[in-house]
Amino acid sequence: MTSPIAQRLFPHSTRPMSIGLMMPMAENSAFGGDPRWDDIQEMATVAEDVGFDGISFADHFVSRPDDPAGVRGFWEVFTIITAVAATTKRVVLSPLVACTAYRNPFLLAKIAESIDEVSHGRLLLGIGAGWSKPDFDMAGLRFDYRVSRFEETVQILYPLLREGHAEFSGTYVSATDARNIPRGPRAEIGGVPIMMGTKGERMMALTAQYADAWNTVYPREPQEIADLLAKLDAACVAIGRDPKTLMKTVGSNIAMDGYLGFRPNPMQGTPEEIVTQMLAFRDAGIEHLVASLDPCTPQTIAAFGRMLELLDAA
């Protein structure tokens, strides 16, 4: 790996840029239909076997309001991650990203610690403030002051994961002598790592202050995120943090044979051409790329193994 932080977050990877898989979680998705648990389990097993370094999972209740396919439901992210954790051995598992508004911060810390225990230290906790208003409306959640609510949540979540204890009284959330016990397998080395998915400046400042990794979606070329990377580095420098200690990650769409059109703006071409496009992100300083395959099936995941071979040889 290219940095100590990347090696800590993806300890089994020897690639300069580790590669993850975005797991289909919704009805009528890039899977080509509704992925059932048996389908998800098979895809996770194939992904691990062909050499993916991680698997990521979306956290939504329903699809976007402009979805041409209409309202589509999602499986609950942490339930699925826990099941995949119990049936895999090596891949890093991450929500991409979990909306902190959906769960109390104390409960979220307990969930993360428990999954890290089940997975023997393979959880990367991706979190964000949320953006999909239909999710909030369906659950009866307030959509206002999302960044302010997120900031308060992190002030409880962060110490619970790092130190096992939190005391905080805020406008939106509070914790009274909260104890995150028992601790999982990484308690002595800082606990479950945190990744934040964001593009806004206030959220970038919080990422620089609290996160181990940063994520954005879904660029096809690194030029699309050059401005974001510069702002993120500036946010780190502003608080005296070395930008190199924050792992930069992206999620990008990739058109496989039989492209269904569920994943817009995809990388396209021969395996060699797609790998060239992926390597451009590595050269831009991205240390982990989450591949969102369309279609995403056991067969296309296995076929992506050829691209992993080409990446490893590059």
Wavefront OBJ file of the C-alpha trace (Angstrom):
o trace
v 0.000 0.000 0.000
v 1.071 3.595 -0.517
v 0.666 4.865 3.050
v 0.569 3.547 6.629
v -3.068 4.587 7.020
v -4.049 2.669 3.876
v -2.237 -0.392 5.136
v -4.071 -0.168 8.466
v -7.478 0.132 6.799
v -6.836 -2.589 4.195
v -4.234 -4.803 5.901
v -4.529 -7.720 3.487
v -3.944 -5.646 0.359
v -0.546 -5.248 -1.270
v -1.839 -3.090 -4.123
v -0.847 0.579 -4.496
v -4.596 1.204 -4.848
v -6.891 -1.329 -3.203
v -10.118 -2.292 -4.986
v -13.565 -2.720 -3.486
v -16.915 -3.937 -4.807
v -20.215 -2.087 -4.378
v -22.785 -4.721 -3.501
v -26.281 -4.374 -5.065
v -28.745 -3.897 -2.196
v -31.946 -2.654 -3.839
v -34.883 -4.146 -5.643
v -34.605 -4.082 -9.447
v -30.967 -3.051 -9.204
v -27.739 -3.562 -11.147
v -28.070 -7.181 -10.083
v -30.739 -7.395 -12.763
v -33.556 -8.104 -10.342
v -34.020 -8.271 -6.583
v -30.871 -9.567 -4.832
v -31.871 -12.062 -2.151
v -29.603 -13.043 0.727
v -28.390 -16.144 -1.119
v -27.424 -13.928 -4.071
v -25.582 -11.459 -1.846
v -23.752 -14.271 -0.076
v -22.688 -15.777 -3.400
v -21.493 -12.441 -4.748
v -19.499 -11.749 -1.575
v -17.872 -15.170 -1.758
v -16.935 -14.712 -5.423
v -15.594 -11.205 -4.713
v -13.339 -12.518 -1.978
v -12.203 -15.462 -4.097
v -11.222 -13.348 -7.127
v -9.240 -10.897 -5.016
v -11.328 -7.834 -4.150
v -9.944 -6.050 -1.081
v -13.291 -4.843 0.241
v -17.056 -4.873 -0.204
v -19.272 -1.828 0.331
v -23.021 -1.568 0.926
v -25.476 1.319 0.462
v -27.585 2.573 3.371
v -31.049 3.600 2.198
v -34.677 2.734 2.874
v -35.997 3.566 -0.591
v -34.676 4.843 -3.917
v -34.383 8.448 -5.075
v -37.586 10.380 -5.883
v -36.467 10.773 -9.516
v -35.829 7.052 -9.970
v -37.427 6.128 -13.319
v -38.094 2.622 -11.985
v -40.309 4.012 -9.230
v -39.983 3.363 -5.495
v -37.504 0.565 -4.801
v -36.608 -0.787 -1.369
v -33.200 -1.641 0.128
v -32.100 -4.298 2.575
v -30.995 -2.927 5.970
v -27.278 -2.305 5.641
v -25.861 -3.438 8.996
v -27.897 -6.640 9.075
v -26.495 -7.602 5.675
v -22.931 -6.570 6.607
v -23.095 -8.711 9.753
v -24.213 -11.725 7.740
v -21.475 -11.172 5.157
v -18.929 -10.732 7.956
v -19.827 -14.181 9.273
v -19.443 -15.815 5.855
v -16.192 -14.190 4.645
v -12.671 -14.164 6.034
v -10.540 -11.439 4.442
v -12.422 -8.588 2.727
v -12.907 -5.258 4.513
v -16.609 -4.443 4.915
v -18.061 -0.944 4.847
v -21.363 0.900 4.593
v -20.943 3.469 1.813
v -22.052 5.384 3.702
v -24.287 4.946 6.733
v -26.547 7.924 7.403
v -26.033 8.923 11.031
v -29.552 10.381 11.193
v -31.066 6.901 10.918
v -29.573 5.588 14.172
v -28.821 6.949 17.624
v -25.030 7.530 17.913
v -24.722 5.244 20.930
v -26.534 2.471 19.064
v -24.377 3.089 15.987
v -21.215 2.678 18.063
v -22.528 -0.590 19.512
v -23.421 -1.864 16.044
v -19.971 -1.002 14.706
v -18.155 -2.586 17.652
v -20.244 -5.751 17.356
v -19.665 -6.113 13.615
v -15.954 -5.564 14.125
v -16.015 -8.434 16.603
v -17.937 -10.741 14.241
v -15.599 -9.886 11.352
v -12.390 -10.131 13.437
v -11.504 -6.504 12.763
v -12.703 -5.967 9.189
v -15.194 -3.096 9.504
v -14.546 0.349 8.022
v -17.371 2.515 9.340
v -18.432 4.824 6.527
v -20.746 7.601 7.724
v -22.409 10.700 6.321
v -25.115 13.242 7.121
v -27.600 11.822 4.602
v -29.141 13.400 1.520
v -32.130 11.301 0.418
v -35.226 13.127 1.673
v -37.592 10.194 0.959
v -35.635 8.127 3.504
v -36.049 10.837 6.127
v -39.737 11.352 5.344
v -40.527 7.643 5.456
v -38.889 7.268 8.868
v -40.338 10.488 10.289
v -36.878 12.074 10.634
v -36.068 15.786 10.518
v -34.292 16.817 7.315
v -33.091 20.205 8.573
v -29.709 21.059 10.140
v -28.251 17.784 8.905
v -24.606 18.876 9.195
v -25.158 20.293 12.678
v -26.855 17.053 13.724
v -24.005 15.057 12.164
v -21.400 17.118 14.028
v -23.052 16.427 17.365
v -23.424 12.731 16.548
v -19.704 12.451 15.785
v -18.882 14.026 19.147
v -20.530 10.991 20.744
v -19.607 8.322 18.201
v -15.911 9.196 17.957
v -14.992 8.888 21.653
v -17.145 5.776 22.013
v -15.147 4.055 19.252
v -11.770 5.442 20.305
v -11.987 5.384 24.092
v -15.135 3.399 24.872
v -16.766 6.295 26.731
v -18.706 9.459 25.864
v -20.338 12.300 27.745
v -22.069 14.939 25.636
v -25.083 17.231 25.827
v -26.108 18.857 22.575
v -29.057 20.471 20.888
v -29.950 17.330 18.935
v -28.304 14.357 20.666
v -26.895 13.573 24.092
v -25.023 10.830 25.911
v -24.829 10.387 29.673
v -21.856 8.372 30.882
v -22.187 6.218 27.743
v -20.008 3.096 27.737
v -19.145 1.160 24.601
v -18.402 -2.214 26.189
v -17.338 -4.872 25.562
v -14.741 -3.666 23.083
v -13.916 -5.377 19.807
v -10.590 -6.678 18.485
v -9.090 -3.275 17.613
v -9.712 -1.409 20.857
v -6.014 -1.231 21.722
v -5.049 0.274 18.353
v -7.688 2.983 18.193
v -10.893 1.089 17.549
v -13.054 0.851 14.447
v -11.757 3.218 11.727
v -14.086 5.914 10.392
v -14.632 7.001 6.802
v -16.719 10.044 5.918
v -18.462 10.561 2.596
v -18.901 14.217 1.726
v -18.402 17.099 -0.688
v -19.370 20.084 1.474
v -16.803 22.310 3.166
v -18.235 21.979 6.697
v -18.296 18.205 6.344
v -14.753 18.225 4.960
v -13.617 20.082 8.063
v -15.201 17.366 10.203
v -13.574 14.709 8.022
v -10.175 16.278 8.578
v -10.790 16.377 12.318
v -12.260 12.930 12.941
v -11.913 10.549 9.995
v -9.358 7.994 8.881
v -10.638 7.993 5.287
v -12.730 10.115 2.901
v -14.997 9.030 0.067
v -16.808 10.586 -2.845
v -18.962 9.136 -5.663
v -19.240 8.657 -8.709
v -16.508 10.219 -10.865
v -15.379 8.586 -14.088
v -12.159 10.597 -14.292
v -9.967 12.040 -11.504
v -10.292 15.522 -13.012
v -13.890 15.501 -11.785
v -12.731 15.480 -8.154
v -9.503 17.506 -8.364
v -11.159 20.494 -6.687
v -12.567 18.311 -3.908
v -9.156 16.758 -3.221
v -7.578 20.213 -2.988
v -10.270 21.387 -0.549
v -9.851 18.255 1.535
v -6.085 18.731 1.783
v -6.647 22.372 2.742
v -9.059 21.296 5.489
v -6.372 19.010 6.899
v -3.684 21.695 6.779
v -6.027 24.152 8.495
v -6.053 22.007 11.646
v -2.402 20.980 11.440
v -3.013 17.508 10.044
v -0.805 15.955 7.384
v -3.152 15.297 4.414
v -1.291 12.050 3.767
v -2.724 10.624 7.005
v -6.237 10.752 5.516
v -6.966 7.981 3.020
v -8.724 9.189 -0.139
v -11.247 6.820 -1.713
v -13.750 7.011 -4.571
v -16.603 4.923 -5.894
v -16.826 4.678 -9.684
v -19.301 2.974 -12.004
v -18.043 0.359 -14.457
v -19.971 -0.976 -17.447
v -19.602 -4.737 -17.742
v -20.845 -6.996 -20.551
v -24.632 -6.638 -20.741
v -24.652 -3.105 -19.254
v -28.144 -2.408 -17.868
v -27.905 1.359 -17.419
v -28.485 1.383 -13.656
v -25.045 2.901 -13.053
v -24.658 6.218 -14.939
v -21.436 7.786 -16.223
v -19.523 4.480 -16.172
v -16.022 3.578 -17.236
v -16.362 1.597 -20.462
v -14.234 -0.377 -22.891
v -12.052 -3.452 -22.927
v -10.613 -4.710 -19.635
v -7.334 -3.053 -20.570
v -9.044 0.271 -21.296
v -11.020 0.204 -18.054
v -7.894 -0.595 -16.054
v -6.140 2.377 -17.654
v -9.017 4.580 -16.481
v -8.811 3.135 -12.981
v -5.050 3.659 -12.798
v -5.584 7.364 -13.467
v -7.219 7.566 -10.013
v -4.234 5.846 -8.439
v -1.924 8.355 -10.080
v -4.100 11.170 -8.677
v -3.552 9.955 -5.102
v -6.622 7.761 -4.620
v -5.755 4.774 -2.431
v -8.989 2.800 -2.643
v -11.503 2.545 -5.497
v -14.923 0.983 -5.036
v -16.077 -0.567 -8.310
v -19.829 -0.369 -8.907
v -20.353 -2.990 -11.602
v -23.330 -2.880 -13.951
v -24.574 -5.552 -14.151
v -23.329 -6.853 -10.807
v -23.742 -10.626 -10.634
v -21.539 -13.552 -9.602
v -20.571 -13.869 -13.264
v -19.525 -10.245 -13.794
v -17.710 -10.177 -10.444
v -15.740 -13.237 -11.557
v -15.042 -11.563 -14.922
v -13.698 -8.498 -13.102
v -10.979 -10.782 -11.794
v -9.223 -10.237 -15.131
v -9.070 -6.514 -14.416
v -7.646 -7.199 -10.973
v -4.897 -9.248 -12.631
v -4.142 -6.363 -14.982
v -4.092 -3.893 -12.104
v -1.697 -6.067 -10.164
v 0.612 -6.298 -13.179
v 0.589 -2.543 -13.856
l 1 2 3 4 5 6 7 8 9 10 11 12 13 14 15 16 17 18 19 20 21 22 23 24 25 26 27 28 29 30 31 32 33 34 35 36 37 38 39 40 41 42 43 44 45 46 47 48 49 50 51 52 53 54 55 56 57 58 59 60 61 62 63 64 65 66 67 68 69 70 71 72 73 74 75 76 77 78 79 80 81 82 83 84 85 86 87 88 89 90 91 92 93 94 95 96 97 98 99 100 101 102 103 104 105 106 107 108 109 110 111 112 113 114 115 116 117 118 119 120 121 122 123 124 125 126 127 128 129 130 131 132 133 134 135 136 137 138 139 140 141 142 143 144 145 146 147 148 149 150 151 152 153 154 155 156 157 158 159 160 161 162 163 164 165 166 167 168 169 170 171 172 173 174 175 176 177 178 179 180 181 182 183 184 185 186 187 188 189 190 191 192 193 194 195 196 197 198 199 200 201 202 203 204 205 206 207 208 209 210 211 212 213 214 215 216 217 218 219 220 221 222 223 224 225 226 227 228 229 230 231 232 233 234 235 236 237 238 239 240 241 242 243 244 245 246 247 248 249 250 251 252 253 254 255 256 257 258 259 260 261 262 263 264 265 266 267 268 269 270 271 272 273 274 275 276 277 278 279 280 281 282 283 284 285 286 287 288 289 290 291 292 293 294 295 296 297 298 299 300 301 302 303 304 305 306 307 308 309 310 311 312 313 314
